[in-house]
Amino acid sequence: MFKAIESVKKQYDLTYKVCVITGGAGFLGRQFASAILEMGGLPILIDVDENSLKEATEQISSNENRCHSIVVDITDEEQITSAVGRIKSEFKSIDVLINNAALTKYGCDADPEAFFAEFEHTNDEVWEQGIKINLTTTMLCCKNFGSVMVKQNKGSIINIGSDVGVISPDQTIYQPDGDYNGVPFNTPVFYSVSKAGVIHLTKHLATLWAKYNVRVNSFSPAGVYRDHDPEFVKKLSSRIPMGRMASVNEYKGAIIFLASDASSFMTGHNLIMDGGRTIW
């Protein structure tokens, strides 16, 4: 019979836990790594961008605590396998995997106009890259890192979904309306579809690996405010019961909860943090 840790503080403790974060050099990846480091864990950032990875590692590390990193193209399964071997060899275990990598306009070969094209003009390259990076690489990382966890008979996998993987995005918030000029971006169809796939992949693996004490959950955040156009923020916020976007660092607690023993009896769950947007 499983015996839960009595102390709440100890439930959230990640001391010596090896936590791998894909897309670790990105905006959310750095925040997740910082939170893990604060709770005593050992974050290992995985990213294809060597310069950003170096910058992120230096930013997150401190004199007492170190953030590790490995340059990996997670669209290449051989590179994933190699990274798994290196991490297992050096750190002996892999306790947490956060599948955070996602395609942005900066990581896409197509130009921004093609990236944000209306559905009727969907670019094949954008669609294929989006599904590959958002969904297929999540599967590949679950497959390779999760296999280690199965052999260990322990582990926590957190797949990053999205609020628009649960509900359809309201495209009107991007379009001109009266005095509002609109914005030069939207939610591309690949993003919604791939994130919905990530959420269901989570459920599939949760039932498959529960007997091995490997928990698989997804975390679906809403947009984080980063100096967006004020009129866009106003429009989006009107669709959110709490009346605002998320703030920087507001998702750290949720990630620690899912990574730690605080969520030891949770698997197959999609934890949504969206200010209530998906309940309308």
Summary of the structure (lengths in Angstrom):
residues: 280
radius of gyration: 18.8
end to end distance: 40.2
largest distance: 62.4
contacts: 918
relative contact order: 0.14
helix: 48%
strand: 15%
